[in-house]
Amino acid sequence: MNCKWIAPVVALALCTSCVGMRQAEGQFTVHAESFRIVGFAIPGDDQAAAAKMVKDQFPNATQVSSHSTSADWTSFWGVLGNIIGLHQTTISGKTGS
Protein backbone atom coordinates (compact mmCIF):
# COMPACT_ATOMS: atom_id res chain seq x y z
CA MET A 1 0.00 0.00 0.00
CA ASN A 2 1.36 3.39 -1.03
CA CYS A 3 0.97 5.87 1.86
CA LYS A 4 2.75 8.89 0.39
CA TRP A 5 -0.45 10.93 0.70
CA ILE A 6 -0.52 10.81 4.54
CA ALA A 7 2.18 13.44 5.17
CA PRO A 8 0.64 16.09 2.85
CA VAL A 9 -2.81 15.54 4.38
CA VAL A 10 -1.45 15.94 7.92
CA ALA A 11 0.51 19.05 6.88
CA LEU A 12 -2.59 20.53 5.25
CA ALA A 13 -4.64 19.85 8.37
CA LEU A 14 -2.10 21.59 10.58
CA CYS A 15 -1.80 24.59 8.26
CA THR A 16 -5.55 25.12 7.98
CA SER A 17 -6.28 24.84 11.67
CA CYS A 18 -6.23 28.36 12.98
CA VAL A 19 -8.22 31.07 14.73
CA GLY A 20 -7.48 34.75 14.29
CA MET A 21 -8.96 38.22 14.40
CA ARG A 22 -8.70 41.77 13.12
CA GLN A 23 -9.84 44.84 14.99
CA ALA A 24 -9.98 48.49 13.96
CA GLU A 25 -12.06 51.54 14.90
CA GLY A 26 -14.55 49.66 17.07
CA GLN A 27 -15.11 46.85 14.55
CA PHE A 28 -13.86 43.27 14.66
CA THR A 29 -13.73 40.20 12.47
CA VAL A 30 -12.91 36.78 13.89
CA HIS A 31 -12.20 33.77 11.68
CA ALA A 32 -11.57 30.10 12.37
CA GLU A 33 -10.75 27.22 10.05
CA SER A 34 -10.66 23.47 10.42
CA PHE A 35 -10.04 20.47 8.21
CA ARG A 36 -12.78 17.84 8.16
CA ILE A 37 -12.34 14.25 7.19
CA VAL A 38 -15.21 11.77 7.56
CA GLY A 39 -16.97 14.15 9.96
CA PHE A 40 -14.05 14.74 12.31
CA ALA A 41 -12.92 18.36 12.65
CA ILE A 42 -9.17 18.77 13.04
CA PRO A 43 -8.19 20.37 15.44
CA GLY A 44 -11.77 21.13 16.49
CA ASP A 45 -15.06 22.76 15.52
CA ASP A 46 -14.34 26.04 13.72
CA GLN A 47 -17.69 27.57 14.67
CA ALA A 48 -17.12 26.91 18.39
CA ALA A 49 -13.56 28.25 18.17
CA ALA A 50 -14.68 31.51 16.53
CA ALA A 51 -17.50 31.99 19.06
CA LYS A 52 -15.10 31.37 21.96
CA MET A 53 -12.64 33.95 20.63
CA VAL A 54 -15.40 36.57 20.31
CA LYS A 55 -16.53 35.84 23.87
CA ASP A 56 -12.96 35.95 25.26
CA GLN A 57 -11.67 38.99 23.33
CA PHE A 58 -14.82 41.12 23.12
CA PRO A 59 -17.15 40.38 26.07
CA ASN A 60 -19.37 43.41 25.31
CA ALA A 61 -19.46 42.82 21.56
CA THR A 62 -22.49 43.18 19.34
CA GLN A 63 -22.44 40.53 16.62
CA VAL A 64 -23.47 41.95 13.25
CA SER A 65 -22.88 39.02 10.90
CA SER A 66 -21.63 35.47 10.80
CA HIS A 67 -20.97 32.93 8.11
CA SER A 68 -20.02 29.28 8.39
CA THR A 69 -19.59 26.55 5.80
CA SER A 70 -22.04 23.66 5.88
CA ALA A 71 -21.19 20.87 8.32
CA ASP A 72 -24.41 18.87 8.27
CA TRP A 73 -25.26 15.41 7.00
CA THR A 74 -28.57 16.43 5.38
CA SER A 75 -27.45 18.46 2.37
CA PHE A 76 -25.25 17.64 -0.60
CA TRP A 77 -22.62 20.32 0.22
CA GLY A 78 -22.67 19.45 3.91
CA VAL A 79 -22.04 15.75 3.25
CA LEU A 80 -19.36 16.49 0.67
CA GLY A 81 -17.61 18.92 3.04
CA ASN A 82 -17.81 16.47 5.94
CA ILE A 83 -16.25 13.63 3.95
CA ILE A 84 -13.20 15.76 3.19
CA GLY A 85 -13.10 19.51 3.22
CA LEU A 86 -11.94 22.78 4.68
CA HIS A 87 -14.46 24.53 6.90
CA GLN A 88 -14.45 28.19 7.87
CA THR A 89 -16.45 30.45 10.18
CA THR A 90 -16.34 34.26 10.18
CA ILE A 91 -18.00 36.46 12.82
CA SER A 92 -18.04 40.26 12.51
CA GLY A 93 -19.39 42.99 14.73
CA LYS A 94 -18.83 45.97 16.99
CA THR A 95 -16.41 45.67 19.90
CA GLY A 96 -18.69 47.40 22.42
CA SER A 97 -15.87 49.40 23.97
Backbone as a printed PyTorch tensor [residue, N CA C, xyz], in Angstrom:
tensor([[[  0.8350,  -1.1810,   0.0000],
         [  0.0000,   0.0000,   0.0000],
         [  0.8780,   1.2420,   0.0000]],

        [[  0.5920,   2.1500,  -0.8970],
         [  1.3570,   3.3860,  -1.0300],
         [  0.7500,   4.4560,  -0.1240]],

        [[  1.4810,   4.9010,   0.8750],
         [  0.9680,   5.8710,   1.8600],
         [  1.6460,   7.2280,   1.7460]],

        [[  2.0790,   7.6050,   0.5740],
         [  2.7540,   8.8900,   0.3860],
         [  1.8150,  10.0650,   0.5870]],

        [[  0.5260,   9.8520,   0.5520],
         [ -0.4540,  10.9320,   0.7030],
         [ -0.6690,  11.3300,   2.1510]],

        [[ -0.2530,  10.5350,   3.1190],
         [ -0.5220,  10.8070,   4.5360],
         [  0.1670,  12.0880,   5.0110]],

        [[  1.4450,  12.2590,   4.7150],
         [  2.1800,  13.4410,   5.1750],
         [  1.5800,  14.7420,   4.6310]],

        [[  1.2510,  14.8460,   3.3350],
         [  0.6400,  16.0870,   2.8550],
         [ -0.7240,  16.3670,   3.4900]],

        [[ -1.5040,  15.3370,   3.7450],
         [ -2.8110,  15.5350,   4.3770],
         [ -2.6390,  16.0440,   5.8030]],

        [[ -1.7180,  15.4890,   6.5590],
         [ -1.4480,  15.9390,   7.9230],
         [ -0.9280,  17.3730,   7.9070]],

        [[ -0.0240,  17.6900,   6.9930],
         [  0.5090,  19.0510,   6.8820],
         [ -0.5940,  20.0400,   6.5320]],

        [[ -1.4650,  19.6720,   5.6220],
         [ -2.5860,  20.5320,   5.2540],
         [ -3.5050,  20.7620,   6.4410]],

        [[ -3.7810,  19.7300,   7.1890],
         [ -4.6430,  19.8480,   8.3680],
         [ -4.0440,  20.7960,   9.3940]],

        [[ -2.7550,  20.7090,   9.6120],
         [ -2.1020,  21.5870,  10.5840],
         [ -2.0510,  23.0260,  10.0940]],

        [[ -1.8800,  23.2360,   8.8100],
         [ -1.8030,  24.5910,   8.2630],
         [ -3.1640,  25.2760,   8.2330]],

        [[ -4.2330,  24.5250,   8.0990],
         [ -5.5510,  25.1210,   7.9810],
         [ -6.2490,  25.2830,   9.3230]],

        [[ -5.6390,  24.8270,  10.3690],
         [ -6.2840,  24.8400,  11.6720],
         [ -5.8660,  26.0780,  12.4490]],

        [[ -6.6260,  27.1430,  12.2840],
         [ -6.2290,  28.3560,  12.9840],
         [ -7.4520,  29.1930,  13.3580]],

        [[ -7.2240,  30.0920,  14.3030],
         [ -8.2160,  31.0680,  14.7250],
         [ -7.4980,  32.4050,  14.7810]],

        [[ -8.1080,  33.4320,  14.2620],
         [ -7.4780,  34.7490,  14.2860],
         [ -8.5130,  35.8560,  14.2520]],

        [[ -8.0290,  37.0900,  14.3880],
         [ -8.9560,  38.2200,  14.4010],
         [ -8.2870,  39.4680,  13.8630]],

        [[ -9.1200,  40.4160,  13.4840],
         [ -8.6990,  41.7660,  13.1170],
         [ -9.6160,  42.7220,  13.8430]],

        [[ -9.0550,  43.8460,  14.2640],
         [ -9.8350,  44.8360,  14.9950],
         [ -9.3610,  46.2210,  14.5820]],

        [[-10.3060,  47.1130,  14.2950],
         [ -9.9760,  48.4940,  13.9580],
         [-11.2130,  49.3610,  14.1430]],

        [[-11.0260,  50.5140,  14.7760],
         [-12.0630,  51.5360,  14.9010],
         [-13.3890,  50.9850,  15.4130]],

        [[-13.3470,  50.1740,  16.4430],
         [-14.5550,  49.6560,  17.0660],
         [-15.2210,  48.4980,  16.3410]],

        [[-14.5820,  47.9820,  15.3120],
         [-15.1140,  46.8460,  14.5450],
         [-14.1740,  45.6620,  14.7160]],

        [[-14.7040,  44.4580,  14.6080],
         [-13.8570,  43.2680,  14.6640],
         [-14.3410,  42.2300,  13.6640]],

        [[-13.4290,  41.3860,  13.2640],
         [-13.7340,  40.2010,  12.4680],
         [-12.8960,  39.0580,  13.0230]],

        [[-13.5640,  37.9770,  13.3690],
         [-12.9070,  36.7820,  13.8860],
         [-13.1190,  35.6690,  12.8630]],

        [[-12.0720,  34.8980,  12.6090],
         [-12.1970,  33.7740,  11.6780],
         [-11.5890,  32.5280,  12.3180]],

        [[-12.1030,  31.3880,  11.9220],
         [-11.5650,  30.1000,  12.3710],
         [-11.7220,  29.1070,  11.2310]],

        [[-10.7320,  28.2450,  11.0870],
         [-10.7520,  27.2220,  10.0520],
         [-10.4640,  25.8590,  10.6560]],

        [[-10.9800,  24.8410,  10.0240],
         [-10.6640,  23.4730,  10.4180],
         [-10.7100,  22.5910,   9.1770]],

        [[-10.0560,  21.4740,   9.2680],
         [-10.0370,  20.4690,   8.2090],
         [-10.9520,  19.3430,   8.6590]],

        [[-11.8680,  18.9350,   7.8030],
         [-12.7810,  17.8370,   8.1610],
         [-12.5200,  16.6430,   7.2610]],

        [[-12.4670,  15.5030,   7.9170],
         [-12.3360,  14.2450,   7.1880],
         [-13.2530,  13.2320,   7.8610]],

        [[-14.1870,  12.7200,   7.1130],
         [-15.2060,  11.7710,   7.5590],
         [-15.8960,  12.2810,   8.8370]],

        [[-16.2200,  13.5640,   8.8550],
         [-16.9670,  14.1490,   9.9590],
         [-16.1500,  14.6430,  11.1350]],

        [[-14.8830,  14.2960,  11.1920],
         [-14.0470,  14.7360,  12.3080],
         [-13.3790,  16.0590,  11.9620]],

        [[-13.5250,  17.0500,  12.8500],
         [-12.9160,  18.3600,  12.6520],
         [-11.5450,  18.3790,  13.3110]],

        [[-10.5380,  18.7300,  12.5380],
         [ -9.1680,  18.7730,  13.0440],
         [ -8.7240,  20.2270,  13.0300]],

        [[ -8.3640,  20.8610,  14.0860],
         [ -8.1920,  20.3740,  15.4370],
         [ -9.4800,  20.4040,  16.2460]],

        [[-10.5030,  21.0770,  15.7760],
         [-11.7750,  21.1330,  16.4920],
         [-12.7830,  21.9110,  15.6690]],

        [[-13.9700,  22.0740,  16.2090],
         [-15.0570,  22.7600,  15.5240],
         [-14.7160,  24.2270,  15.3060]],

        [[-14.6950,  24.6540,  14.0440],
         [-14.3400,  26.0370,  13.7210],
         [-15.3760,  27.0310,  14.2270]],

        [[-16.6410,  26.6700,  14.2110],
         [-17.6870,  27.5740,  14.6750],
         [-17.5550,  27.8150,  16.1880]],

        [[-17.3050,  26.7730,  16.9460],
         [-17.1220,  26.9080,  18.3900],
         [-15.8700,  27.7200,  18.7120]],

        [[-14.8040,  27.5140,  17.9430],
         [-13.5550,  28.2530,  18.1720],
         [-13.7390,  29.7440,  17.9100]],

        [[-14.4420,  30.0970,  16.8380],
         [-14.6820,  31.5100,  16.5320],
         [-15.5630,  32.1500,  17.5970]],

        [[-16.6170,  31.4580,  18.0150],
         [-17.5000,  31.9930,  19.0550],
         [-16.7610,  32.1840,  20.3770]],

        [[-15.8790,  31.2510,  20.7170],
         [-15.0980,  31.3740,  21.9570],
         [-14.1630,  32.5750,  21.9010]],

        [[-13.5360,  32.8030,  20.7470],
         [-12.6360,  33.9490,  20.6350],
         [-13.4040,  35.2630,  20.7680]],

        [[-14.5860,  35.3550,  20.1670],
         [-15.3970,  36.5690,  20.3110],
         [-15.7340,  36.7870,  21.7830]],

        [[-16.1720,  35.7400,  22.4580],
         [-16.5340,  35.8430,  23.8700],
         [-15.3370,  36.2470,  24.7300]],

        [[-14.1600,  35.6630,  24.4610],
         [-12.9640,  35.9470,  25.2570],
         [-12.3910,  37.3380,  24.9770]],

        [[-12.3150,  37.7290,  23.7120],
         [-11.6690,  38.9860,  23.3350],
         [-12.5940,  40.2020,  23.4240]],

        [[-13.8770,  40.0010,  23.1740],
         [-14.8240,  41.1180,  23.1200],
         [-16.0820,  40.7740,  23.9190]],

        [[-16.0050,  40.7980,  25.2590],
         [-17.1540,  40.3800,  26.0700],
         [-18.4000,  41.2580,  25.9010]],

        [[-18.2280,  42.4980,  25.4930],
         [-19.3730,  43.4070,  25.3060],
         [-19.7220,  43.5970,  23.8360]],

        [[-19.2940,  42.6830,  23.0060],
         [-19.4640,  42.8200,  21.5560],
         [-20.9150,  42.6820,  21.1270]],

        [[-21.2130,  43.3440,  20.0180],
         [-22.4910,  43.1810,  19.3360],
         [-22.1930,  42.4970,  18.0130]],

        [[-22.6780,  41.2890,  17.8540],
         [-22.4420,  40.5340,  16.6200],
         [-23.3300,  41.0870,  15.5240]],

        [[-22.7270,  41.4000,  14.3820],
         [-23.4710,  41.9530,  13.2540],
         [-23.7170,  40.8850,  12.1920]],

        [[-22.7040,  40.0560,  11.9150],
         [-22.8770,  39.0200,  10.8970],
         [-22.0140,  37.8120,  11.2240]],

        [[-22.4270,  36.6880,  10.6730],
         [-21.6310,  35.4700,  10.8010],
         [-21.8770,  34.6090,   9.5660]],

        [[-20.8650,  33.8510,   9.2280],
         [-20.9660,  32.9270,   8.1060],
         [-20.1490,  31.6860,   8.4380]],

        [[-20.7120,  30.5350,   8.1470],
         [-20.0220,  29.2770,   8.3940],
         [-20.3410,  28.3160,   7.2590]],

        [[-19.3490,  27.5530,   6.8390],
         [-19.5930,  26.5520,   5.8020],
         [-20.4560,  25.4240,   6.3580]],

        [[-21.1400,  24.7530,   5.4850],
         [-22.0400,  23.6600,   5.8810],
         [-21.2730,  22.5220,   6.5260]],

        [[-21.8070,  22.0150,   7.6310],
         [-21.1860,  20.8710,   8.3150],
         [-22.2620,  19.8760,   8.7320]],

        [[-23.3070,  19.7710,   7.9300],
         [-24.4130,  18.8740,   8.2680],
         [-24.3590,  17.6200,   7.4010]],

        [[-25.1800,  16.6680,   7.7670],
         [-25.2590,  15.4110,   7.0030],
         [-26.5750,  15.3140,   6.2400]],

        [[-27.2650,  16.4550,   6.0410],
         [-28.5670,  16.4250,   5.3840],
         [-28.5830,  17.1360,   4.0410]],

        [[-27.5020,  17.7950,   3.6620],
         [-27.4480,  18.4650,   2.3660],
         [-26.2530,  17.9440,   1.5700]],

        [[-26.3280,  18.1130,   0.2750],
         [-25.2460,  17.6440,  -0.5980],
         [-23.9140,  18.2740,  -0.2140]],

        [[-23.8770,  19.6220,  -0.0940],
         [-22.6230,  20.3180,   0.2210],
         [-22.1380,  20.0030,   1.6280]],

        [[-23.0680,  19.8200,   2.5570],
         [-22.6730,  19.4470,   3.9090],
         [-22.0220,  18.0800,   3.9610]],

        [[-22.6070,  17.1070,   3.2800],
         [-22.0420,  15.7500,   3.2470],
         [-20.6900,  15.7640,   2.5480]],

        [[-20.6170,  16.4260,   1.4110],
         [-19.3610,  16.4880,   0.6690],
         [-18.2610,  17.1410,   1.5070]],

        [[-18.5830,  18.2420,   2.1890],
         [-17.6060,  18.9180,   3.0450],
         [-17.2110,  18.1090,   4.2610]],

        [[-18.1220,  17.3090,   4.7750],
         [-17.8090,  16.4730,   5.9370],
         [-16.9500,  15.2680,   5.5780]],

        [[-17.0780,  14.7660,   4.3640],
         [-16.2540,  13.6300,   3.9540],
         [-14.7950,  14.0680,   3.8870]],

        [[-14.5380,  15.1500,   3.1900],
         [-13.1990,  15.7550,   3.1940],
         [-13.3520,  17.1980,   2.7310]],

        [[-12.9560,  18.1200,   3.5880],
         [-13.1040,  19.5140,   3.2160],
         [-12.5170,  20.4720,   4.2320]],

        [[-12.3900,  21.6970,   3.8140],
         [-11.9420,  22.7770,   4.6780],
         [-13.1830,  23.5600,   5.1020]],

        [[-13.3180,  23.8020,   6.3870],
         [-14.4620,  24.5290,   6.9030],
         [-13.9950,  25.8420,   7.5170]],

        [[-14.8240,  26.8790,   7.3710],
         [-14.4510,  28.1920,   7.8720],
         [-15.6640,  28.8900,   8.4600]],

        [[-15.4250,  29.6240,   9.5530],
         [-16.4510,  30.4490,  10.1840],
         [-15.8890,  31.8530,  10.3390]],

        [[-16.7150,  32.8580,  10.0150],
         [-16.3370,  34.2580,  10.1790],
         [-17.4420,  34.9450,  10.9740]],

        [[-17.0590,  35.6800,  11.9980],
         [-17.9960,  36.4620,  12.8200],
         [-17.4950,  37.9040,  12.8260]],

        [[-18.3960,  38.8470,  12.5160],
         [-18.0380,  40.2650,  12.5090],
         [-18.9890,  41.0400,  13.4010]],

        [[-18.5250,  42.1740,  13.9070],
         [-19.3890,  42.9900,  14.7300],
         [-18.6950,  44.2130,  15.2910]],

        [[-19.3310,  44.7910,  16.3060],
         [-18.8280,  45.9740,  16.9890],
         [-18.2580,  45.5480,  18.3440]],

        [[-17.1000,  46.1170,  18.6940],
         [-16.4070,  45.6730,  19.8990],
         [-17.1460,  46.0080,  21.1840]],

        [[-17.9480,  47.0490,  21.2060],
         [-18.6890,  47.4010,  22.4200],
         [-17.8700,  48.1750,  23.4220]],

        [[-16.6580,  48.6150,  23.0310],
         [-15.8660,  49.3970,  23.9730],
         [-15.8730,  50.8560,  23.6260]]])
